[in-house]
Amino acid sequence: MSFGDIRDQAVPLRLLRNVLRQGRVPNAMLFWGPEGVGKRLTAIEMAKAVNCREGTPDDACGVCLSCRKTANGNHPDVAVLSPVKKSRIIDVETVDFINEMASLRPMEGQWRVFVLLDADRMGLAAQNHFLKTLEEPPGKSLFLLVTEYPGVLLPTIRSRCQRVRFGALQPQTV
C-alpha cells in the first residue's frame, strides 16, 4: 500500500507528499474530517513514509522490512494508540507512555511515530499532560492525531499541530 491507494483525498495527500519531499516534517499533525474517509489509513501510510528508506522521497515503498512491520503493527518506532477500557477515554497513563517513549531515540527507523486514533477522546487531564510534550517535542518524534471532532481538543493542542482536513468520499467511491 501507499498514498496512491487512498481515494478522494487529493489535497491532504498533496500536502503530505510536499512535506515529505521537502524534508520538513512537523512534529505534530491533526488529521480531521468525517468518519471512514481514510484518516487512519493515511496516518499509517505517513508513518511508513517517514521511516521507509527504499521508497521515493514522497512515499513509502510498501515492501521493505520497515513498511511491512509498520503495516502489521510490529514496528518498534510506531505506536498506534486508541481509547481503551469501558470509558473509551485516552487516559493519563496512555499519555505517560507516549511521553516516555517519545523521549527515547528511534530504534530502527528515522522517526518515532505516535498515531492517536480518536484523539478527541483524550480526557482534559490527559490533554494537559500531553501539551508539555507538544510544546517541547523531542527531536525525531511525530504525533499524528486522528479525529472526527477537532473542536473537542484544547485550542493549545490544535495550535501546535499542522491541520490536515479530509473531505467526504465521492458517491462512486462509496
Buried (B, 14 or more C-beta within 10 A) or exposed (E): BBBEEBBBBEEBBEBBBEBBEEEEBEBBBBBBBEEEBBBBBBBBBBBBBBBBEEBBEBBBBBBBEBBBBBBEEEBEBBBBBBBEEEEEBBBBEBBEEBBEBBEEEBEEBBBBBBBBBBBBBBBEEBBBBBBEBBEEBBEBBBBBBBBBEBEEBBEEBBEBBBEBBBEEBEEEEE
